[in-house]
Amino acid sequence: MVQKSIICVIRFYQKFISPITPPTCRFYPTCSHYGLEAVSRFGPIKGSWLTMKRILKCHPFHPGGIDPVPEKENNDDTQKD
């Protein structure tokens, strides 16, 4: 429920707010796309935390660049060699 609400807020931003503002994100994927992927992959708490950290890095003094959402760690101990 919370996860869907966060995703709806991000999609609202992408559809209605982002088109009327100049492009300012210094990263690929954009911060809003990063947020969608982070919340979808990690859930509302960790995904929101990762998104906020990313947004705080998006300023003129940071070089930006490619910054993908981290992979989700697989803590499955059944695959030990």
PyMOL Python script that loads the backbone (N, CA, C, O; Angstrom):
from pymol import cmd

cmd.read_pdbstr("""\
ATOM      1  N   MET A   1       0.825  -1.195   0.000  1.00  0.00           N
ATOM      2  CA  MET A   1       0.000   0.000   0.000  1.00  0.00           C
ATOM      3  C   MET A   1       0.870   1.261   0.000  1.00  0.00           C
ATOM      4  O   MET A   1       0.682   2.151  -0.829  1.00  0.00           O
ATOM      5  N   VAL A   2       1.821   1.328   0.934  1.00  0.00           N
ATOM      6  CA  VAL A   2       2.713   2.486   1.011  1.00  0.00           C
ATOM      7  C   VAL A   2       3.585   2.555  -0.238  1.00  0.00           C
ATOM      8  O   VAL A   2       3.814   3.630  -0.792  1.00  0.00           O
ATOM      9  N   GLN A   3       4.065   1.400  -0.670  1.00  0.00           N
ATOM     10  CA  GLN A   3       4.917   1.346  -1.861  1.00  0.00           C
ATOM     11  C   GLN A   3       4.167   1.885  -3.077  1.00  0.00           C
ATOM     12  O   GLN A   3       4.724   2.662  -3.853  1.00  0.00           O
ATOM     13  N   LYS A   4       2.921   1.483  -3.248  1.00  0.00           N
ATOM     14  CA  LYS A   4       2.121   1.964  -4.379  1.00  0.00           C
ATOM     15  C   LYS A   4       1.882   3.466  -4.281  1.00  0.00           C
ATOM     16  O   LYS A   4       1.876   4.157  -5.300  1.00  0.00           O
ATOM     17  N   SER A   5       1.687   3.976  -3.074  1.00  0.00           N
ATOM     18  CA  SER A   5       1.478   5.415  -2.887  1.00  0.00           C
ATOM     19  C   SER A   5       2.716   6.208  -3.297  1.00  0.00           C
ATOM     20  O   SER A   5       2.606   7.240  -3.959  1.00  0.00           O
ATOM     21  N   ILE A   6       3.884   5.727  -2.906  1.00  0.00           N
ATOM     22  CA  ILE A   6       5.131   6.408  -3.268  1.00  0.00           C
ATOM     23  C   ILE A   6       5.320   6.382  -4.778  1.00  0.00           C
ATOM     24  O   ILE A   6       5.714   7.384  -5.374  1.00  0.00           O
ATOM     25  N   ILE A   7       5.044   5.246  -5.393  1.00  0.00           N
ATOM     26  CA  ILE A   7       5.178   5.131  -6.846  1.00  0.00           C
ATOM     27  C   ILE A   7       4.203   6.076  -7.544  1.00  0.00           C
ATOM     28  O   ILE A   7       4.558   6.686  -8.552  1.00  0.00           O
ATOM     29  N   CYS A   8       2.980   6.210  -7.027  1.00  0.00           N
ATOM     30  CA  CYS A   8       2.004   7.145  -7.611  1.00  0.00           C
ATOM     31  C   CYS A   8       2.491   8.588  -7.514  1.00  0.00           C
ATOM     32  O   CYS A   8       2.314   9.364  -8.454  1.00  0.00           O
ATOM     33  N   VAL A   9       3.097   8.953  -6.399  1.00  0.00           N
ATOM     34  CA  VAL A   9       3.625  10.315  -6.240  1.00  0.00           C
ATOM     35  C   VAL A   9       4.738  10.569  -7.255  1.00  0.00           C
ATOM     36  O   VAL A   9       4.780  11.635  -7.869  1.00  0.00           O
ATOM     37  N   ILE A  10       5.631   9.612  -7.437  1.00  0.00           N
ATOM     38  CA  ILE A  10       6.726   9.778  -8.398  1.00  0.00           C
ATOM     39  C   ILE A  10       6.172   9.876  -9.816  1.00  0.00           C
ATOM     40  O   ILE A  10       6.618  10.715 -10.599  1.00  0.00           O
ATOM     41  N   ARG A  11       5.209   9.029 -10.147  1.00  0.00           N
ATOM     42  CA  ARG A  11       4.616   9.071 -11.490  1.00  0.00           C
ATOM     43  C   ARG A  11       3.874  10.391 -11.722  1.00  0.00           C
ATOM     44  O   ARG A  11       3.918  10.936 -12.825  1.00  0.00           O
ATOM     45  N   PHE A  12       3.197  10.907 -10.695  1.00  0.00           N
ATOM     46  CA  PHE A  12       2.544  12.216 -10.801  1.00  0.00           C
ATOM     47  C   PHE A  12       3.584  13.285 -11.121  1.00  0.00           C
ATOM     48  O   PHE A  12       3.381  14.117 -12.004  1.00  0.00           O
ATOM     49  N   TYR A  13       4.687  13.254 -10.401  1.00  0.00           N
ATOM     50  CA  TYR A  13       5.772  14.203 -10.662  1.00  0.00           C
ATOM     51  C   TYR A  13       6.252  14.081 -12.109  1.00  0.00           C
ATOM     52  O   TYR A  13       6.418  15.091 -12.793  1.00  0.00           O
ATOM     53  N   GLN A  14       6.475  12.852 -12.575  1.00  0.00           N
ATOM     54  CA  GLN A  14       6.978  12.644 -13.932  1.00  0.00           C
ATOM     55  C   GLN A  14       5.992  13.141 -14.986  1.00  0.00           C
ATOM     56  O   GLN A  14       6.401  13.684 -16.012  1.00  0.00           O
ATOM     57  N   LYS A  15       4.714  12.961 -14.741  1.00  0.00           N
ATOM     58  CA  LYS A  15       3.711  13.295 -15.749  1.00  0.00           C
ATOM     59  C   LYS A  15       3.316  14.764 -15.740  1.00  0.00           C
ATOM     60  O   LYS A  15       3.096  15.342 -16.804  1.00  0.00           O
ATOM     61  N   PHE A  16       3.221  15.383 -14.567  1.00  0.00           N
ATOM     62  CA  PHE A  16       2.664  16.728 -14.489  1.00  0.00           C
ATOM     63  C   PHE A  16       3.653  17.823 -14.093  1.00  0.00           C
ATOM     64  O   PHE A  16       3.484  18.969 -14.510  1.00  0.00           O
ATOM     65  N   ILE A  17       4.659  17.512 -13.320  1.00  0.00           N
ATOM     66  CA  ILE A  17       5.585  18.547 -12.854  1.00  0.00           C
ATOM     67  C   ILE A  17       6.847  18.586 -13.703  1.00  0.00           C
ATOM     68  O   ILE A  17       7.275  19.658 -14.130  1.00  0.00           O
ATOM     69  N   SER A  18       7.437  17.445 -13.946  1.00  0.00           N
ATOM     70  CA  SER A  18       8.683  17.386 -14.712  1.00  0.00           C
ATOM     71  C   SER A  18       8.585  18.024 -16.099  1.00  0.00           C
ATOM     72  O   SER A  18       9.524  18.706 -16.509  1.00  0.00           O
ATOM     73  N   PRO A  19       7.483  17.832 -16.842  1.00  0.00           N
ATOM     74  CA  PRO A  19       7.418  18.436 -18.180  1.00  0.00           C
ATOM     75  C   PRO A  19       7.415  19.969 -18.189  1.00  0.00           C
ATOM     76  O   PRO A  19       7.766  20.575 -19.200  1.00  0.00           O
ATOM     77  N   ILE A  20       7.027  20.599 -17.081  1.00  0.00           N
ATOM     78  CA  ILE A  20       6.976  22.064 -17.080  1.00  0.00           C
ATOM     79  C   ILE A  20       8.207  22.698 -16.430  1.00  0.00           C
ATOM     80  O   ILE A  20       8.286  23.921 -16.309  1.00  0.00           O
ATOM     81  N   THR A  21       9.155  21.881 -16.017  1.00  0.00           N
ATOM     82  CA  THR A  21      10.398  22.402 -15.444  1.00  0.00           C
ATOM     83  C   THR A  21      11.562  22.042 -16.358  1.00  0.00           C
ATOM     84  O   THR A  21      11.514  21.029 -17.055  1.00  0.00           O
ATOM     85  N   PRO A  22      12.600  22.859 -16.360  1.00  0.00           N
ATOM     86  CA  PRO A  22      13.759  22.529 -17.208  1.00  0.00           C
ATOM     87  C   PRO A  22      14.475  21.291 -16.678  1.00  0.00           C
ATOM     88  O   PRO A  22      14.459  21.038 -15.473  1.00  0.00           O
ATOM     89  N   PRO A  23      15.105  20.516 -17.564  1.00  0.00           N
ATOM     90  CA  PRO A  23      15.838  19.332 -17.105  1.00  0.00           C
ATOM     91  C   PRO A  23      17.036  19.742 -16.248  1.00  0.00           C
ATOM     92  O   PRO A  23      17.871  20.537 -16.679  1.00  0.00           O
ATOM     93  N   THR A  24      17.115  19.203 -15.050  1.00  0.00           N
ATOM     94  CA  THR A  24      18.201  19.580 -14.142  1.00  0.00           C
ATOM     95  C   THR A  24      18.952  18.393 -13.560  1.00  0.00           C
ATOM     96  O   THR A  24      19.992  18.578 -12.928  1.00  0.00           O
ATOM     97  N   CYS A  25      18.452  17.179 -13.757  1.00  0.00           N
ATOM     98  CA  CYS A  25      19.097  16.019 -13.145  1.00  0.00           C
ATOM     99  C   CYS A  25      20.457  15.777 -13.789  1.00  0.00           C
ATOM    100  O   CYS A  25      20.584  15.773 -15.013  1.00  0.00           O
ATOM    101  N   ARG A  26      21.463  15.577 -12.957  1.00  0.00           N
ATOM    102  CA  ARG A  26      22.830  15.388 -13.421  1.00  0.00           C
ATOM    103  C   ARG A  26      23.181  13.918 -13.602  1.00  0.00           C
ATOM    104  O   ARG A  26      24.318  13.582 -13.934  1.00  0.00           O
ATOM    105  N   PHE A  27      22.219  13.055 -13.388  1.00  0.00           N
ATOM    106  CA  PHE A  27      22.486  11.622 -13.386  1.00  0.00           C
ATOM    107  C   PHE A  27      21.696  10.878 -14.448  1.00  0.00           C
ATOM    108  O   PHE A  27      20.701  11.371 -14.979  1.00  0.00           O
ATOM    109  N   TYR A  28      22.174   9.675 -14.738  1.00  0.00           N
ATOM    110  CA  TYR A  28      21.417   8.720 -15.527  1.00  0.00           C
ATOM    111  C   TYR A  28      21.366   7.435 -14.718  1.00  0.00           C
ATOM    112  O   TYR A  28      22.415   6.949 -14.293  1.00  0.00           O
ATOM    113  N   PRO A  29      20.209   6.875 -14.492  1.00  0.00           N
ATOM    114  CA  PRO A  29      18.883   7.366 -14.850  1.00  0.00           C
ATOM    115  C   PRO A  29      18.524   8.599 -14.023  1.00  0.00           C
ATOM    116  O   PRO A  29      19.152   8.878 -13.001  1.00  0.00           O
ATOM    117  N   THR A  30      17.508   9.331 -14.476  1.00  0.00           N
ATOM    118  CA  THR A  30      17.113  10.530 -13.750  1.00  0.00           C
ATOM    119  C   THR A  30      16.704  10.159 -12.326  1.00  0.00           C
ATOM    120  O   THR A  30      16.428   8.996 -12.034  1.00  0.00           O
ATOM    121  N   CYS A  31      16.668  11.140 -11.462  1.00  0.00           N
ATOM    122  CA  CYS A  31      16.348  10.877 -10.060  1.00  0.00           C
ATOM    123  C   CYS A  31      14.957  10.262  -9.898  1.00  0.00           C
ATOM    124  O   CYS A  31      14.761   9.399  -9.041  1.00  0.00           O
ATOM    125  N   SER A  32      13.990  10.694 -10.710  1.00  0.00           N
ATOM    126  CA  SER A  32      12.648  10.120 -10.572  1.00  0.00           C
ATOM    127  C   SER A  32      12.615   8.669 -11.052  1.00  0.00           C
ATOM    128  O   SER A  32      11.946   7.833 -10.443  1.00  0.00           O
ATOM    129  N   HIS A  33      13.325   8.363 -12.132  1.00  0.00           N
ATOM    130  CA  HIS A  33      13.395   6.969 -12.581  1.00  0.00           C
ATOM    131  C   HIS A  33      14.161   6.111 -11.564  1.00  0.00           C
ATOM    132  O   HIS A  33      13.802   4.961 -11.311  1.00  0.00           O
ATOM    133  N   TYR A  34      15.208   6.683 -10.996  1.00  0.00           N
ATOM    134  CA  TYR A  34      15.960   5.999  -9.940  1.00  0.00           C
ATOM    135  C   TYR A  34      15.020   5.676  -8.775  1.00  0.00           C
ATOM    136  O   TYR A  34      15.031   4.564  -8.249  1.00  0.00           O
ATOM    137  N   GLY A  35      14.208   6.660  -8.380  1.00  0.00           N
ATOM    138  CA  GLY A  35      13.278   6.466  -7.275  1.00  0.00           C
ATOM    139  C   GLY A  35      12.277   5.353  -7.537  1.00  0.00           C
ATOM    140  O   GLY A  35      12.002   4.536  -6.659  1.00  0.00           O
ATOM    141  N   LEU A  36      11.732   5.323  -8.754  1.00  0.00           N
ATOM    142  CA  LEU A  36      10.794   4.250  -9.101  1.00  0.00           C
ATOM    143  C   LEU A  36      11.451   2.885  -8.975  1.00  0.00           C
ATOM    144  O   LEU A  36      10.885   1.958  -8.395  1.00  0.00           O
ATOM    145  N   GLU A  37      12.649   2.775  -9.524  1.00  0.00           N
ATOM    146  CA  GLU A  37      13.341   1.490  -9.492  1.00  0.00           C
ATOM    147  C   GLU A  37      13.735   1.102  -8.067  1.00  0.00           C
ATOM    148  O   GLU A  37      13.603  -0.059  -7.679  1.00  0.00           O
ATOM    149  N   ALA A  38      14.219   2.072  -7.289  1.00  0.00           N
ATOM    150  CA  ALA A  38      14.646   1.786  -5.914  1.00  0.00           C
ATOM    151  C   ALA A  38      13.473   1.333  -5.046  1.00  0.00           C
ATOM    152  O   ALA A  38      13.593   0.366  -4.294  1.00  0.00           O
ATOM    153  N   VAL A  39      12.351   2.024  -5.146  1.00  0.00           N
ATOM    154  CA  VAL A  39      11.183   1.656  -4.338  1.00  0.00           C
ATOM    155  C   VAL A  39      10.623   0.313  -4.796  1.00  0.00           C
ATOM    156  O   VAL A  39      10.202  -0.495  -3.969  1.00  0.00           O
ATOM    157  N   SER A  40      10.614   0.071  -6.096  1.00  0.00           N
ATOM    158  CA  SER A  40      10.126  -1.217  -6.607  1.00  0.00           C
ATOM    159  C   SER A  40      11.031  -2.368  -6.167  1.00  0.00           C
ATOM    160  O   SER A  40      10.549  -3.449  -5.828  1.00  0.00           O
ATOM    161  N   ARG A  41      12.334  -2.131  -6.174  1.00  0.00           N
ATOM    162  CA  ARG A  41      13.287  -3.201  -5.859  1.00  0.00           C
ATOM    163  C   ARG A  41      13.432  -3.440  -4.358  1.00  0.00           C
ATOM    164  O   ARG A  41      13.497  -4.587  -3.917  1.00  0.00           O
ATOM    165  N   PHE A  42      13.484  -2.367  -3.571  1.00  0.00           N
ATOM    166  CA  PHE A  42      13.805  -2.497  -2.144  1.00  0.00           C
ATOM    167  C   PHE A  42      12.641  -2.234  -1.197  1.00  0.00           C
ATOM    168  O   PHE A  42      12.776  -2.425   0.011  1.00  0.00           O
ATOM    169  N   GLY A  43      11.505  -1.800  -1.722  1.00  0.00           N
ATOM    170  CA  GLY A  43      10.375  -1.495  -0.858  1.00  0.00           C
ATOM    171  C   GLY A  43      10.367  -0.032  -0.453  1.00  0.00           C
ATOM    172  O   GLY A  43      11.284   0.713  -0.799  1.00  0.00           O
ATOM    173  N   PRO A  44       9.334   0.389   0.282  1.00  0.00           N
ATOM    174  CA  PRO A  44       9.158   1.812   0.554  1.00  0.00           C
ATOM    175  C   PRO A  44      10.197   2.435   1.482  1.00  0.00           C
ATOM    176  O   PRO A  44      10.531   3.609   1.316  1.00  0.00           O
ATOM    177  N   ILE A  45      10.708   1.699   2.437  1.00  0.00           N
ATOM    178  CA  ILE A  45      11.635   2.304   3.403  1.00  0.00           C
ATOM    179  C   ILE A  45      13.030   2.446   2.812  1.00  0.00           C
ATOM    180  O   ILE A  45      13.542   3.559   2.693  1.00  0.00           O
ATOM    181  N   LYS A  46      13.645   1.339   2.444  1.00  0.00           N
ATOM    182  CA  LYS A  46      14.999   1.413   1.891  1.00  0.00           C
ATOM    183  C   LYS A  46      14.998   2.128   0.542  1.00  0.00           C
ATOM    184  O   LYS A  46      15.923   2.883   0.243  1.00  0.00           O
ATOM    185  N   GLY A  47      13.967   1.897  -0.277  1.00  0.00           N
ATOM    186  CA  GLY A  47      13.882   2.564  -1.575  1.00  0.00           C
ATOM    187  C   GLY A  47      13.797   4.076  -1.431  1.00  0.00           C
ATOM    188  O   GLY A  47      14.436   4.811  -2.185  1.00  0.00           O
ATOM    189  N   SER A  48      13.014   4.542  -0.470  1.00  0.00           N
ATOM    190  CA  SER A  48      12.914   5.990  -0.226  1.00  0.00           C
ATOM    191  C   SER A  48      14.230   6.549   0.299  1.00  0.00           C
ATOM    192  O   SER A  48      14.635   7.649  -0.077  1.00  0.00           O
ATOM    193  N   TRP A  49      14.900   5.792   1.168  1.00  0.00           N
ATOM    194  CA  TRP A  49      16.196   6.219   1.696  1.00  0.00           C
ATOM    195  C   TRP A  49      17.214   6.374   0.564  1.00  0.00           C
ATOM    196  O   TRP A  49      17.913   7.384   0.492  1.00  0.00           O
ATOM    197  N   LEU A  50      17.299   5.375  -0.318  1.00  0.00           N
ATOM    198  CA  LEU A  50      18.229   5.447  -1.450  1.00  0.00           C
ATOM    199  C   LEU A  50      17.889   6.624  -2.362  1.00  0.00           C
ATOM    200  O   LEU A  50      18.782   7.308  -2.862  1.00  0.00           O
ATOM    201  N   THR A  51      16.599   6.853  -2.574  1.00  0.00           N
ATOM    202  CA  THR A  51      16.167   7.954  -3.432  1.00  0.00           C
ATOM    203  C   THR A  51      16.536   9.303  -2.817  1.00  0.00           C
ATOM    204  O   THR A  51      17.003  10.195  -3.525  1.00  0.00           O
ATOM    205  N   MET A  52      16.334   9.461  -1.519  1.00  0.00           N
ATOM    206  CA  MET A  52      16.688  10.729  -0.867  1.00  0.00           C
ATOM    207  C   MET A  52      18.192  10.973  -0.927  1.00  0.00           C
ATOM    208  O   MET A  52      18.631  12.100  -1.155  1.00  0.00           O
ATOM    209  N   LYS A  53      18.991   9.908  -0.719  1.00  0.00           N
ATOM    210  CA  LYS A  53      20.445  10.071  -0.829  1.00  0.00           C
ATOM    211  C   LYS A  53      20.819  10.516  -2.237  1.00  0.00           C
ATOM    212  O   LYS A  53      21.688  11.370  -2.411  1.00  0.00           O
ATOM    213  N   ARG A  54      20.173   9.946  -3.229  1.00  0.00           N
ATOM    214  CA  ARG A  54      20.454  10.300  -4.625  1.00  0.00           C
ATOM    215  C   ARG A  54      20.070  11.751  -4.905  1.00  0.00           C
ATOM    216  O   ARG A  54      20.844  12.484  -5.520  1.00  0.00           O
ATOM    217  N   ILE A  55      18.886  12.174  -4.461  1.00  0.00           N
ATOM    218  CA  ILE A  55      18.430  13.549  -4.691  1.00  0.00           C
ATOM    219  C   ILE A  55      19.374  14.542  -4.015  1.00  0.00           C
ATOM    220  O   ILE A  55      19.637  15.610  -4.567  1.00  0.00           O
ATOM    221  N   LEU A  56      19.883  14.208  -2.838  1.00  0.00           N
ATOM    222  CA  LEU A  56      20.810  15.106  -2.148  1.00  0.00           C
ATOM    223  C   LEU A  56      22.149  15.231  -2.870  1.00  0.00           C
ATOM    224  O   LEU A  56      22.858  16.220  -2.687  1.00  0.00           O
ATOM    225  N   LYS A  57      22.505  14.233  -3.692  1.00  0.00           N
ATOM    226  CA  LYS A  57      23.740  14.315  -4.492  1.00  0.00           C
ATOM    227  C   LYS A  57      23.545  15.132  -5.762  1.00  0.00           C
ATOM    228  O   LYS A  57      24.522  15.510  -6.408  1.00  0.00           O
ATOM    229  N   CYS A  58      22.307  15.408  -6.127  1.00  0.00           N
ATOM    230  CA  CYS A  58      22.008  16.071  -7.399  1.00  0.00           C
ATOM    231  C   CYS A  58      22.072  17.591  -7.211  1.00  0.00           C
ATOM    232  O   CYS A  58      21.056  18.253  -7.002  1.00  0.00           O
ATOM    233  N   HIS A  59      23.289  18.120  -7.290  1.00  0.00           N
ATOM    234  CA  HIS A  59      23.498  19.562  -7.148  1.00  0.00           C
ATOM    235  C   HIS A  59      24.652  19.983  -8.054  1.00  0.00           C
ATOM    236  O   HIS A  59      25.381  19.125  -8.554  1.00  0.00           O
ATOM    237  N   PRO A  60      24.833  21.277  -8.276  1.00  0.00           N
ATOM    238  CA  PRO A  60      25.841  21.747  -9.238  1.00  0.00           C
ATOM    239  C   PRO A  60      27.280  21.375  -8.908  1.00  0.00           C
ATOM    240  O   PRO A  60      28.129  21.394  -9.799  1.00  0.00           O
ATOM    241  N   PHE A  61      27.580  21.042  -7.672  1.00  0.00           N
ATOM    242  CA  PHE A  61      28.955  20.746  -7.293  1.00  0.00           C
ATOM    243  C   PHE A  61      29.295  19.256  -7.399  1.00  0.00           C
ATOM    244  O   PHE A  61      30.431  18.861  -7.134  1.00  0.00           O
ATOM    245  N   HIS A  62      28.336  18.445  -7.777  1.00  0.00           N
ATOM    246  CA  HIS A  62      28.563  17.008  -7.983  1.00  0.00           C
ATOM    247  C   HIS A  62      28.621  16.760  -9.483  1.00  0.00           C
ATOM    248  O   HIS A  62      27.783  17.278 -10.221  1.00  0.00           O
ATOM    249  N   PRO A  63      29.587  15.982  -9.949  1.00  0.00           N
ATOM    250  CA  PRO A  63      29.726  15.799 -11.397  1.00  0.00           C
ATOM    251  C   PRO A  63      28.593  15.008 -12.040  1.00  0.00           C
ATOM    252  O   PRO A  63      28.412  15.093 -13.255  1.00  0.00           O
ATOM    253  N   GLY A  64      27.827  14.244 -11.270  1.00  0.00           N
ATOM    254  CA  GLY A  64      26.753  13.452 -11.860  1.00  0.00           C
ATOM    255  C   GLY A  64      27.302  12.236 -12.569  1.00  0.00           C
ATOM    256  O   GLY A  64      28.343  11.703 -12.185  1.00  0.00           O
ATOM    257  N   GLY A  65      26.603  11.789 -13.610  1.00  0.00           N
ATOM    258  CA  GLY A  65      27.037  10.632 -14.378  1.00  0.00           C
ATOM    259  C   GLY A  65      26.083   9.464 -14.232  1.00  0.00           C
ATOM    260  O   GLY A  65      24.922   9.631 -13.858  1.00  0.00           O
ATOM    261  N   ILE A  66      26.588   8.287 -14.532  1.00  0.00           N
ATOM    262  CA  ILE A  66      25.770   7.078 -14.448  1.00  0.00           C
ATOM    263  C   ILE A  66      25.788   6.577 -13.007  1.00  0.00           C
ATOM    264  O   ILE A  66      26.854   6.329 -12.443  1.00  0.00           O
ATOM    265  N   ASP A  67      24.611   6.431 -12.420  1.00  0.00           N
ATOM    266  CA  ASP A  67      24.476   6.021 -11.023  1.00  0.00           C
ATOM    267  C   ASP A  67      23.259   5.107 -10.897  1.00  0.00           C
ATOM    268  O   ASP A  67      22.184   5.563 -10.508  1.00  0.00           O
ATOM    269  N   PRO A  68      23.416   3.815 -11.225  1.00  0.00           N
ATOM    270  CA  PRO A  68      22.264   2.912 -11.178  1.00  0.00           C
ATOM    271  C   PRO A  68      21.872   2.540  -9.750  1.00  0.00           C
ATOM    272  O   PRO A  68      22.656   2.686  -8.812  1.00  0.00           O
ATOM    273  N   VAL A  69      20.655   2.063  -9.615  1.00  0.00           N
ATOM    274  CA  VAL A  69      20.182   1.539  -8.334  1.00  0.00           C
ATOM    275  C   VAL A  69      21.002   0.288  -8.016  1.00  0.00           C
ATOM    276  O   VAL A  69      21.196  -0.551  -8.896  1.00  0.00           O
ATOM    277  N   PRO A  70      21.486   0.141  -6.783  1.00  0.00           N
ATOM    278  CA  PRO A  70      22.268  -1.057  -6.455  1.00  0.00           C
ATOM    279  C   PRO A  70      21.432  -2.324  -6.611  1.00  0.00           C
ATOM    280  O   PRO A  70      20.207  -2.308  -6.491  1.00  0.00           O
ATOM    281  N   GLU A  71      22.126  -3.403  -6.879  1.00  0.00           N
ATOM    282  CA  GLU A  71      21.448  -4.696  -6.979  1.00  0.00           C
ATOM    283  C   GLU A  71      21.028  -5.149  -5.588  1.00  0.00           C
ATOM    284  O   GLU A  71      21.693  -4.848  -4.596  1.00  0.00           O
ATOM    285  N   LYS A  72      19.944  -5.859  -5.529  1.00  0.00           N
ATOM    286  CA  LYS A  72      19.483  -6.399  -4.253  1.00  0.00           C
ATOM    287  C   LYS A  72      20.330  -7.618  -3.933  1.00  0.00           C
ATOM    288  O   LYS A  72      20.464  -8.524  -4.756  1.00  0.00           O
ATOM    289  N   GLU A  73      20.902  -7.639  -2.731  1.00  0.00           N
ATOM    290  CA  GLU A  73      21.754  -8.754  -2.328  1.00  0.00           C
ATOM    291  C   GLU A  73      20.910  -9.987  -2.089  1.00  0.00           C
ATOM    292  O   GLU A  73      19.834  -9.922  -1.495  1.00  0.00           O
ATOM    293  N   ASN A  74      21.418 -11.110  -2.561  1.00  0.00           N
ATOM    294  CA  ASN A  74      20.741 -12.383  -2.339  1.00  0.00           C
ATOM    295  C   ASN A  74      21.392 -13.048  -1.134  1.00  0.00           C
ATOM    296  O   ASN A  74      22.535 -13.498  -1.216  1.00  0.00           O
ATOM    297  N   ASN A  75      20.686 -13.111  -0.037  1.00  0.00           N
ATOM    298  CA  ASN A  75      21.218 -13.702   1.195  1.00  0.00           C
ATOM    299  C   ASN A  75      20.819 -15.164   1.332  1.00  0.00           C
ATOM    300  O   ASN A  75      20.667 -15.674   2.442  1.00  0.00           O
ATOM    301  N   ASP A  76      20.651 -15.828   0.208  1.00  0.00           N
ATOM    302  CA  ASP A  76      20.256 -17.234   0.212  1.00  0.00           C
ATOM    303  C   ASP A  76      21.480 -18.096   0.502  1.00  0.00           C
ATOM    304  O   ASP A  76      22.379 -18.190  -0.333  1.00  0.00           O
ATOM    305  N   ASP A  77      21.526 -18.724   1.673  1.00  0.00           N
ATOM    306  CA  ASP A  77      22.672 -19.540   2.075  1.00  0.00           C
ATOM    307  C   ASP A  77      22.647 -20.943   1.476  1.00  0.00           C
ATOM    308  O   ASP A  77      23.563 -21.730   1.713  1.00  0.00           O
ATOM    309  N   THR A  78      21.617 -21.264   0.708  1.00  0.00           N
ATOM    310  CA  THR A  78      21.521 -22.613   0.150  1.00  0.00           C
ATOM    311  C   THR A  78      22.433 -22.806  -1.049  1.00  0.00           C
ATOM    312  O   THR A  78      22.593 -23.933  -1.517  1.00  0.00           O
ATOM    313  N   GLN A  79      23.036 -21.735  -1.562  1.00  0.00           N
ATOM    314  CA  GLN A  79      23.878 -21.839  -2.746  1.00  0.00           C
ATOM    315  C   GLN A  79      25.360 -21.836  -2.400  1.00  0.00           C
ATOM    316  O   GLN A  79      26.174 -21.402  -3.215  1.00  0.00           O
ATOM    317  N   LYS A  80      25.728 -22.303  -1.224  1.00  0.00           N
ATOM    318  CA  LYS A  80      27.137 -22.362  -0.837  1.00  0.00           C
ATOM    319  C   LYS A  80      27.819 -23.498  -1.569  1.00  0.00           C
ATOM    320  O   LYS A  80      27.222 -24.549  -1.801  1.00  0.00           O
ATOM    321  N   ASP A  81      29.085 -23.280  -1.937  1.00  0.00           N
ATOM    322  CA  ASP A  81      29.862 -24.318  -2.635  1.00  0.00           C
ATOM    323  C   ASP A  81      30.535 -25.240  -1.663  1.00  0.00           C
ATOM    324  O   ASP A  81      31.229 -26.170  -2.073  1.00  0.00           O
TER     325      ASP A  81
END
""", "prot")
cmd.dss("prot")
cmd.show_as("cartoon", "prot")
cmd.util.cbc("prot")
cmd.orient("prot")
